[in-house]
């Protein structure tokens, strides 16, 4: 894999540590990916367990809106805090600590006996999850060329879709055989098993040197050097896409009950989103060297809109419905992972964790709004097709926002090319 040398002025560790990064790069990338897979598994777990929880506790599915919101609220806090924590502890300990925290939160969720207790457990889980994605992406892309960075960012973030796929394929069987708690026990045990490997195989690299660089690695750095419009557009895109994706990842198993699926079959909806997300992200990786990621995200958003409209206005059978939601996942999940690639390329190594973290944080604010809006629509008796149709609105807005951002990025590239030619 092509990579440029790590800049020694941006790292606190000694030369031996810096040189140690290169021979184990793929170990770091694989471990970062697996950590994000566990993130995706846990994020999907709450939505998957709602049908079984509703039956076991004798409450309406919409009653679990609070734990869903608590999960995403915790993730927002974790994303925002991640850059500061990683500046103090290093990316390695931030990733390991986040993984340990969400393992504990998942175990507490399995032990919950009522909704308030579950909401608290999900808040803890979310905070741990929030520390994982930005630190994992930063570790995996550290020292890589611009083109390689985007591919690695998409590859690592694709773990969210892979985790959702694993959860969708296994969640129904686990809940049916061992109860809803088993989904969360798996979400607790797997990260604990991964922790020792992460501890010994990930180097302790810190992307700051002094107080001045730490101050330049925070949120203020995302608005320096004329980046303000691009940062705000990226945040808006992330918010809109996450709003829609997490509405589906949270409520799709419940929506499928309205489409006639059984409780044991409903988790296949998460699997269809996961498969679609993997397919969409794979296309981003394949074509990353040929087309700008920002332009590919416009196409991905348009694809999601097309499949959402088909679900809204036809009456598909079970197989066709799952295929349509696979298409929805391809458009939405690839847009979600693609925004991380745009963030990785937009910011320097010093501010990259903050860039990825804050864009994802604004996205996760949308992931609070989306499940809340979906729960409200379900609670007021809206049909499943009406919920799907309403979800087209934020996606259309996201496509418009990304078109504006793509135009700005293209303009900046032309300007930089002109400066190089003049020099």
C-alpha positions in Angstrom: 0.0 0.0 0.0 1.3 3.4 -1.0 1.9 5.8 2.0 3.9 8.9 2.7 6.2 9.1 5.7 4.6 10.1 9.0 5.4 13.7 9.8 7.6 13.7 12.9 6.5 17.2 13.9 3.0 16.0 14.3 3.7 13.1 16.7 4.8 13.0 20.3 6.2 9.5 20.4 9.9 8.7 19.6 11.3 7.5 16.3 11.0 3.8 17.2 7.3 4.2 17.8 6.9 5.9 14.5 8.7 3.3 12.6 6.7 0.6 14.4 3.6 1.8 12.7 4.5 0.8 9.2 5.2 -3.0 9.6 1.9 -3.6 11.4 -0.3 -1.2 9.4 -2.6 -4.0 8.3 -2.9 -5.2 11.8 -4.0 -1.8 12.9 -6.5 -1.5 10.0 -8.0 -4.9 10.7 -8.4 -4.2 14.4 -9.8 -0.7 13.7 -12.3 -2.3 11.3 -13.3 -5.0 13.8 -13.9 -2.4 16.5 -16.2 -0.6 14.1 -17.9 -3.9 13.3 -18.7 -4.3 17.0 -20.0 -0.7 16.9 -22.3 -1.5 14.1 -23.5 -4.7 15.8 -24.3 -2.9 19.0 -26.0 0.0 17.2 -28.3 -2.5 15.4 -28.9 -4.6 18.5 -31.4 -2.1 20.1 -33.6 -2.0 17.0 -33.4 -5.7 16.5 -34.4 -6.5 20.1 -37.5 -4.2 20.2 -40.0 -6.7 18.8 -38.9 -9.3 21.3 -38.7 -6.7 24.1 -42.1 -5.4 23.3 -43.6 -8.9 23.6 -41.6 -9.8 26.8 -42.3 -6.6 28.7 -45.9 -6.1 27.4 -45.4 -2.5 26.2 -45.8 -0.9 22.8 -42.7 -0.8 20.5 -42.8 3.0 20.5 -42.1 2.9 24.3 -38.4 2.1 23.5 -37.8 5.4 21.8 -36.1 6.7 24.9 -33.4 3.9 25.0 -32.8 4.5 21.3 -32.4 8.2 21.8 -30.2 7.6 24.8 -27.8 5.4 22.7 -27.4 8.1 20.1 -27.1 10.9 22.7 -24.2 9.0 24.3 -22.6 8.6 20.9 -22.8 12.3 20.3 -21.1 13.0 23.6 -18.4 10.4 22.8 -17.7 11.9 19.4 -17.4 15.4 20.7 -15.1 14.3 23.5 -13.0 12.0 21.4 -10.5 14.5 19.9 -9.7 15.9 23.4 -9.4 12.5 24.9 -7.2 11.2 22.1 -5.0 14.4 22.5 -4.4 13.5 26.1 -4.3 9.7 26.0 -3.4 8.9 22.4 -5.5 7.2 19.7 -4.7 3.7 20.9 -5.9 4.1 24.5 -8.9 6.1 23.2 -10.0 3.2 21.0 -9.3 0.5 23.6 -11.1 2.5 26.3 -14.1 3.2 24.1 -14.4 -0.5 23.2 -14.2 -1.4 26.9 -16.9 1.1 27.9 -19.4 0.0 25.2 -18.8 -3.6 26.3 -19.8 -2.7 29.9 -22.8 -0.7 28.6 -24.0 -3.7 26.5 -23.8 -6.0 29.6 -25.8 -3.4 31.6 -28.4 -3.4 28.8 -28.7 -7.2 29.0 -29.3 -6.8 32.8 -32.0 -4.1 32.4 -35.4 -4.9 33.7 -37.3 -1.6 32.8 -37.0 1.2 30.3 -35.3 3.8 32.5 -32.6 1.4 33.5 -32.1 0.4 29.9 -31.9 4.1 28.8 -29.1 4.7 31.3 -27.3 1.6 30.1 -27.6 2.7 26.5 -26.3 6.1 27.3 -23.1 4.5 28.7 -22.9 2.2 25.7 -23.3 5.2 23.3 -20.4 7.1 25.0 -18.1 4.2 24.4 -19.2 3.8 20.8 -18.6 7.5 20.2 -14.9 7.1 21.1 -14.4 4.2 18.7 -15.2 5.4 15.1 -13.1 8.7 15.0 -10.1 7.1 16.7 -10.3 3.9 14.5 -10.4 6.0 11.3 -7.6 8.2 12.4 -5.4 5.2 13.4 -6.1 3.4 10.1 -5.4 6.4 7.9 -2.4 7.9 9.8 0.5 8.6 7.4 -1.4 7.5 4.2 -1.5 9.4 0.9 -4.7 11.4 0.2 -6.1 8.8 -2.2 -5.3 5.9 0.1 -6.8 7.8 3.1 -10.3 8.0 1.5 -10.2 4.2 0.7 -9.1 3.3 4.2 -11.7 5.6 5.8 -14.5 3.9 3.8 -13.1 0.5 4.5 -13.0 1.0 8.3 -16.3 2.8 8.4 -17.8 0.0 6.4 -17.6 -2.0 9.6 -20.8 -0.3 10.7 -22.7 -2.0 7.8 -20.8 -5.3 8.4 -21.8 -5.2 12.1 -25.4 -4.5 11.2 -25.3 -7.4 8.8 -24.0 -9.8 11.4 -26.6 -8.6 13.9 -29.4 -8.9 11.4 -28.5 -12.5 10.5 -27.9 -13.6 14.1 -30.3 -11.4 16.1 -33.5 -13.2 15.3 -32.0 -16.7 16.1 -30.4 -15.5 19.3 -33.6 -13.8 20.6 -35.7 -16.8 19.6 -33.4 -19.4 21.2 -32.0 -17.5 24.3 -34.1 -14.4 24.7 -33.5 -10.7 23.8 -30.8 -10.5 26.4 -28.5 -12.8 24.4 -28.1 -10.1 21.7 -26.6 -7.7 24.2 -24.5 -10.4 25.9 -22.9 -11.2 22.5 -22.3 -7.4 22.1 -20.5 -7.4 25.5 -18.4 -10.6 25.2 -17.0 -10.0 21.7 -15.3 -6.6 22.4 -13.9 -8.0 25.7 -12.3 -10.8 23.6 -10.9 -8.2 21.2 -9.4 -6.0 23.9 -6.1 -7.9 24.6 -5.3 -8.1 20.9 -5.9 -4.4 20.5 -3.7 -3.7 23.5 -0.7 -5.6 22.2 -1.0 -5.0 18.4 -1.9 -1.3 18.2 1.0 1.2 18.7 0.7 4.2 20.9 0.7 7.1 18.4 -0.4 10.5 19.4 -1.0 13.2 16.8 0.1 16.3 18.7 3.3 17.7 20.1 2.6 20.6 22.3 -0.1 22.8 23.7 -0.3 24.9 20.5 -0.9 21.9 18.3 -3.5 20.5 20.7 -5.4 23.7 20.5 -5.1 23.5 16.7 -6.5 20.0 16.7 -9.9 20.9 18.3 -13.1 22.1 16.7 -11.8 25.6 16.0 -9.3 24.1 13.5 -12.2 22.9 11.4 -13.2 26.6 10.7 -9.6 27.9 10.0 -8.2 28.6 6.6 -11.5 29.2 4.8 -12.9 25.8 5.8 -16.1 27.2 7.4 -18.5 26.7 4.5 -17.2 23.2 3.7 -17.4 22.2 7.4 -20.9 23.5 7.8 -22.0 21.7 4.5 -20.4 18.5 5.6 -22.1 18.7 9.0 -25.5 19.3 7.4 -25.0 16.4 5.0 -24.1 14.1 7.9 -27.0 15.2 10.0 -29.5 14.5 7.2 -28.1 11.2 6.2 -27.7 9.9 9.7 -31.3 11.0 10.5 -32.6 8.7 7.8 -30.2 5.8 8.2 -30.7 5.5 12.0 -34.5 5.9 11.7 -34.4 2.7 9.5 -31.7 0.9 11.5 -33.8 1.5 14.7 -37.3 0.9 13.4 -37.0 -1.3 10.3 -37.6 -4.6 12.2 -40.7 -3.1 13.6 -41.8 -1.6 10.3 -41.4 -5.1 8.7 -44.0 -6.4 11.2 -46.4 -3.9 9.6 -45.5 -5.4 6.2 -46.5 -8.9 7.4 -43.1 -10.3 8.6 -43.0 -12.5 11.7 -41.1 -11.5 14.8 -38.3 -14.0 14.0 -38.0 -12.8 10.4 -38.1 -9.1 11.0 -34.4 -8.8 11.9 -33.6 -9.7 8.3 -34.3 -6.0 7.6 -31.1 -5.1 9.4 -29.3 -7.7 7.4 -30.6 -6.2 4.2 -29.4 -2.7 5.2 -26.1 -4.2 6.1 -25.7 -6.0 2.8 -26.6 -2.9 0.9 -24.2 -0.8 3.0 -21.3 -3.2 2.2 -22.2 -3.2 -1.5 -22.4 0.6 -1.6 -19.2 1.1 0.4 -17.4 -1.4 -1.9 -18.3 0.7 -4.9 -16.9 3.8 -3.2 -13.6 1.9 -2.6 -13.4 0.6 -6.2 -14.2 4.0 -7.8 -12.4 6.2 -5.2 -9.4 6.8 -7.6 -11.6 7.6 -10.6 -14.3 9.9 -9.2 -14.4 12.4 -6.3 -16.1 10.9 -3.2 -18.4 13.9 -3.0 -19.8 13.3 -6.4 -20.3 9.6 -5.7 -22.3 10.5 -2.6 -24.7 12.5 -4.8 -25.3 9.3 -6.8 -25.7 7.3 -3.7 -28.3 9.7 -2.3 -30.3 9.6 -5.5 -30.2 5.8 -5.4 -31.6 5.7 -1.9 -34.4 8.1 -2.9 -35.3 5.8 -5.8 -35.6 2.7 -3.7 -37.5 4.5 -0.9 -40.1 5.7 -3.4 -40.5 2.2 -4.7 -41.2 0.9 -1.2 -43.6 3.7 -0.6 -45.7 3.3 -3.7 -45.8 -0.4 -4.6 -46.9 -3.4 -2.5 -43.9 -5.7 -2.7 -43.7 -9.3 -1.5 -41.2 -10.2 1.3 -38.3 -11.1 -1.0 -38.7 -8.0 -3.2 -39.2 -5.8 -0.1 -35.9 -7.0 1.4 -34.1 -6.4 -1.9 -35.5 -2.9 -2.0 -34.3 -2.2 1.5 -30.9 -3.6 0.4 -30.9 -0.8 -2.2 -31.9 1.7 0.5 -29.0 0.5 2.5 -26.6 0.8 -0.4 -27.5 4.4 -0.8 -27.8 5.5 2.8 -24.9 3.5 4.4 -22.5 4.4 1.6 -23.4 8.0 2.1 -22.8 7.6 5.8 -19.4 6.1 5.4 -18.5 8.4 2.5 -18.9 11.5 4.6 -16.1 10.2 6.8 -13.9 9.8 3.7 -14.7 13.4 2.8 -13.8 14.5 6.4 -10.5 12.6 6.3 -9.4 14.3 3.1 -10.6 17.8 4.2 -8.5 18.1 7.4 -4.8 17.7 8.4 -3.6 14.8 10.6 -3.6 17.1 13.6 -7.3 18.0 13.2 -8.5 14.8 11.5 -9.9 13.1 14.6 -11.8 16.2 15.4 -13.0 16.5 11.8 -14.2 12.9 11.7 -15.6 13.1 15.2 -17.5 16.4 14.8 -19.0 15.4 11.5 -20.1 12.1 12.9 -21.4 13.9 16.0 -23.6 16.2 14.0 -24.7 13.0 12.1 -25.5 11.4 15.4 -27.6 14.4 16.4 -29.6 13.3 13.3 -29.6 9.8 14.6 -31.5 11.1 17.7 -34.0 13.0 15.6 -34.6 10.1 13.2 -35.6 7.4 15.7 -37.6 9.9 17.6 -39.5 11.0 14.5 -40.0 7.4 13.5 -41.3 6.5 17.0 -43.7 9.4 16.9 -45.1 8.5 13.5 -45.6 4.9 14.7 -47.1 6.0 18.0 -49.6 8.1 16.1 -50.7 5.2 13.9 -48.9 6.1 10.6 -48.5 3.3 8.2 -45.2 1.8 7.4 -45.3 3.1 3.9 -46.0 6.6 5.1 -43.0 6.5 7.4 -40.8 5.3 4.4 -42.2 8.1 2.2 -41.5 10.8 4.8 -37.9 9.6 5.0 -37.3 10.7 1.4 -37.4 14.4 2.5 -34.1 14.5 4.4 -32.4 12.5 1.7 -33.4 14.9 -1.0 -32.0 17.8 1.2 -28.8 15.8 1.7 -28.3 15.4 -2.0 -28.7 19.1 -2.6 -26.2 19.9 0.3 -23.6 17.4 -1.1 -24.0 19.0 -4.6 -23.1 22.3 -3.1 -20.1 20.8 -1.2 -18.9 18.9 -4.3 -18.9 22.2 -6.3 -17.0 23.9 -3.5 -14.4 21.1 -3.3 -13.9 21.1 -7.1 -13.4 24.9 -7.0 -10.8 24.6 -4.3 -9.0 21.9 -6.2 -8.9 24.1 -9.3 -7.6 27.0 -7.2 -4.8 24.8 -5.6 -3.8 23.5 -9.0 -3.5 27.0 -10.3 -1.3 28.0 -7.4 0.9 25.0 -8.0 1.3 25.9 -11.7 2.0 29.5 -10.8 4.6 28.5 -8.3 
